[in-house]
Amino acid sequence: MKVFCDLDLDIRMYSVPLYLRERLDALDVNIQFSYGENISNQTKMHFDIYWGNRPPENLFEIQKNIKWIHLGCVGIDRIQKIRCLRKDLLVTNSPGSATKGVANHTMYQIMNMYRQGSILHKIKNNIEIIQGRKLYDQGFFDVLNDKKVTIVGYGDIGRELRKYLEAFNCNIIGVASKARNEQIKIYEIKDLLKAVENADIVIGLLPEKEELKQVFNQTFFNSFCGDLFINNGRASHVNESALLKALNKNIIKGAALDNYQPDGAIARSEKKPNLLLSPHIAVCNPNYWEKQTKLFTSNLKKFQSGNIKAMHGMVNLNKFVLT
């Protein structure tokens, strides 16, 4: 049985550590690491299992023997793009793999902006400003306590984040695909504008979906006039021109993005002290690789023994177009 693993980029957070590779070598399978290459370039070897986050659209045109795809992340948007999905294909993802990392990163973004982290870093050696206590002239300061927070895309990460925010006595509401009451009030996505009209902070955690593209658009920023806008979902969710306009006109006080278009309005704009950018690192967690390897190994044993129903993180493919 052969496994192709593309979790092997030249970036530490996207590469299986050496000590875990040695553990994987002891398994009764042949695991081929990509060394930065996509499986599209592997035409001479035929694999039974694909393990990674970058399955190409033509996966089944070049690898007809693939029986199981294991995603090292939660998002399944890449699966939707694969042509000729088969009904007998098994797909698993990695539930909870991003939860604590994204929740922690969101708290950092909030505190950085409310306590003016970028300005503090900029003037850290400026004795005149520090001793003269002129920091208030450099930007706004605030506290998180008692803020109204709307989490757009309320799922596992939203629930984890809610626990952190409740320690500050924040009033939290959620937005999801369906309205419900789950300890907090949750609006349906079609009622987004109503859900944010009184919010101090809006946090985007939405999955990749065609119907959610540019959901944070000019109409949204006309309705949300609070303190902070944070998007740790996909870059496609944000109309960057509308966001910059809201910042320039002080409609909102600050924004933080963990993901943005590489050639979009944000990338082309001048640096702003009230715009905090990070290079898609919110998911980073030092415990990720240990847990990911344990999950894959556990599922592999069940796959080999035919105990398919016991595999963790099974993805229902019925909603996709299958052949």
N, C-alpha and C positions, 0 to 999 in steps of 0.2 A: 504494500500500500504506500502510495507516494503523496506527500503533502507539499504544496507550494506556499511559502510564507513570504509576504511582501512587507512585513513589519521590520524593515531592514534598511531604512533610509540613513543617510549620513547626518542624522540629527539624533541626539541621545534619546529624546522623548519619543521617537518613532523607530527605535531599534531595540530588539531583544538583547538584554545584557548577556555577556559571555558566559557567566556562571549558570544562567538558565538555559543557554544553548547546550551546554554540556549535559544538563539534566534531560533535556529533550532528546539528545543523541542516544540516551539509554532506552528510549521507547522502541517498541517493535514496529516502527514505521521509518520510512526514508523521508526526512524533512529537508527540502531544498530551499535555502534562503536566497532572496532575490539579489542581494548585494546592490540594491538601488535600482535594479531593472524591473520593468513591468512584466507581468506574465505573458503579455503579447509577444515578447521577444523569445519566449521559451517554446519553440515549435518542435524541437527534437525529442523532448521528454513529455510524457503523458501523465497527468496527475489525477488523483482521485478526490483530493480535498484541497480547497483553497482557503487559506487563513490570512486575513488581512483586511485592509480598508479601501483598496483601490481596484476592485474588479472592473475590467474594461467592458465596454458595451458588447464587444465581439467575443466574450469569454468562451461561449459554447461553439463558436466557429473555429477556434484554435485549440480548445481543450474539451473534446466531446465526452470524456470519461468522468468529468467532475460530478460527484454525487452529493457533496456537502460543502457549503460555504459557511465559514465561521468568521463573523465580523468582529474585529477587535474594538468596536465602538458600539454605541447605542443606535445611532442613525441608520436607517435602511434605505435612504434615498438613492444610493448607488445601485442597489438591487433593482429598483424600478427602471433603471436605464439599460439594464442588460437585455439584449435581444434574444428572443426564442427561449424564454424561461420555460422549464419543463415542470410538469405536475409532480414528478417523482423527486424533484430536487429538495434537499434539506437545507434550511438556512437557520443559523443561530446568530444571535448578537450577544453583546456583553452588558447586561443590565447593571446599572449602578456604577459603571466604570468611570463616568464623568461627574457623578453626583457631588462628591465632597470637593473636588478640585474647582468646579464651576461655582459652587456655593461660596467657597472661601474666596475665590477671585472676585466675586461680586461684592463681598463685604469690603475687600481691599479697595475696589473702585469707589464705593460709596464714601469710605473714610478718607481716601486720598483727596477726593473733591471737597468734601465738607470741611476737612482740616487743612486744605490747601497744600497738599504734599508736593506738587510740582513747583510751587513758589518757594516753599521751604527749602527744597533741594537747590533751587536756583540761587537763593540768597544765603546759603548756609555759612559762607565765609565773609559775608558783608556785615562787619561789626557795627557800622553806623545804623543800618536798618534794624539789626537785632537789638542793640542797646537802646535805640530810640523808640523801639516798639512801634515801628511804622508799618507793621505787617498788615494792619487793617486797611491801609491804603492800597495794598497790592491785590486784594480780592476779597470775596465774601467768606465768612466763617459761619459754620452752623453745627448743630448736633443732630444725631440720628433719632434721639428719643422722641417718641410720640408722633413720628411722621406717618403719613398715609402712603402706603406702598401698594402698587398694582403690579402683580406678576403675570405677564402675558406669555402663556405657554406653561400652565401650571401642571407639573407632573412630579416625578421623583426629585428632580433638582429643586423645583419650587417648594416642595414639602421640607426638604433639608434647609433651604434658605429661610423658610418661614420660622423654623426653630431658632435660628440665629437672630432674626429680626424681632421676634417676640421678647427676647431678652432686653430689648430697648423699648418695649411697650409700643411697638409700631402697630398701626391699624392696617391689616393686610386683606386684600381681596385678590382673587385670581381670575384669569381668563383662559378658557380651554375650548376644545371643539364642541363640548356640550355643557350647558348650564347645570349646576348641581350645588348642593350644600355639603361641604366636607370640612367641618369645623370652621371654615371660613366661607363667605359667599363667593361663588364662582360664576362669572358671566359667560355666555356663549360668545365666540369670537365676533359674531355679527354685531354684538353690542359693545364693541371695543371702546368707542367714543364715550359711551355712557360710563364705562368702567374707569376711565382715566380722568374724567372732568374735574374731580376734586383731589387728584393724587399729587403728592409732593415728589414721589419717585416712581418712574415706570421702568420695569426690568423686562426685557425681551428674552425669552428662552424657547422660542418656537422652533419646530422641526422644519426641514426643507420640504416645502410643498409648493406646487405651481400656483395654487390659489392664494398663497400667503406672500407672494412677491410684492415688494413695495407696500406692505401693509402699514408701515410707519411712513406715511406720505404727507403731503402738504395739508390735507384735511385733518390728519391725526395731529400734526403740530399746531394747527389752528385751534384744536380742542384741548390739548394738553399744554398748560401754561405753568407747570410746576417748577421744581428745582432741578432734578437730574433725570436724564434719559440714559439708560444703559441697555446695550444690546450684546448679549453673549450667545445669541442664536446664529443664524446665517446672515452673511452680508447682503444677500438678495432681499432681505426683509425691509431694508432701510432705503428710503429715497434720500441719498446723501445731500443733494442740493437743498432739499427742504429742511434737513437737519441743520446744515450750515446757516441757512437763512434764519432759523429759529435762534441759533446761538448769536449771530451777528446783531439781531434785533433785540437780544436779551429777553426773548419770550421764555426761554429756559435758561437756567444759570450755568449748567454744565452738562457734558455728555461723555460717555465712555463706551468704546467699541472694542471688542476682542477680535472682531472680524470685519473687514471692509474691502471694497473692491480695489484690486491692485492698480487699476487705471481709472478709477472713479474720481468724483469731485473731492472726496476727503484726501486721497493721495496727492491730488494736484494743488490742494489749498496750502496756505501758509500755516505754520504751527500756531496753535492757539493754547493759551494757558488753561482754558476751560474745556478743552477737548483732550481726553486721556485715551491713547491708543495702545493696544497690546497686540502682539503678532500671533493671535490664535493659540494662546498658551493657557487659557482658562482651565482646560482639562487636566493640566499637569498635576501629577500626584506620585510621589516616590514609591507608593505601594502598588501602583498600577501593574507593573510587570509581573510581580509575584502572584497577584490575583489573576491576571490574564492567563499566565501559564498554567496555573492550577485549574482554571475553568476549562481551558482547551484540553488539557490532559484528561480531566474527568469526563468531558463529553466524548473525547476520542475513545476511551475505554468502553463507554456505553454504545458508541457507534459501531465499534468492532464486534461487540457481543450481540448486536441487534436490538438492544434495549433503547430504541429510538425515543419512546414516549418519556423516558426519564431524563433525556438531555435537557440541559438548562438553557433558557433564552430562546426557545423555539419561536420562529417568526411565521405568522400565518400568511401564506402567499396567495390565498384565494382571491384577494382583492386586486391582484395583479393580473395582467394578461398572460396566460400560460398556453403552451403548446402541448 
